[in-house]
């Protein structure tokens, strides 16, 4: 078989493309060879350029993603250590656009060097946040939540 799907349809593994997706009300993720693909889940759409990457959106409360006012966005790609498995690691940036359906009025944050929350501008159109993923973010975790 080219693809395996769970009984609920929430978990999918496409062996031919090398892509795994999770599509539950509170966790939606895509990982593997997602570069160049458009991955459309219930509340999340990922258009990633990075060849091999992972992108996940999770509700941090009992509400589904589309109704949650507290979301964690995680993403990552290859991390290669210096010669001899020494630090620091070279971390490949995840590049692309993430679209998340969520309530209006949330703000996008990342943690700064001193663990303070730093706001990042984000566009909201037609019920969705459009989040640009690129090397300038300098993080692998973002938060969509009410203003501080």
Secondary structure as UniProt FT lines:
FT   STRAND          3..5
FT   TURN            7..8
FT   STRAND          11..14
FT   TURN            15..18
FT   STRAND          19..23
FT   STRAND          27..32
FT   TURN            35..36
FT   STRAND          38..40
FT   STRAND          44..48
FT   STRAND          53..59
FT   TURN            65..67
FT   STRAND          70..76
FT   STRAND          79..82
FT   TURN            83..85
FT   STRAND          86..91
FT   STRAND          96..101
FT   TURN            104..105
FT   STRAND          107..111
FT   TURN            113..114
FT   STRAND          117..120
FT   STRAND          123..125
FT   TURN            126..127
FT   STRAND          128..133
FT   HELIX           135..137
FT   STRAND          141..145
//
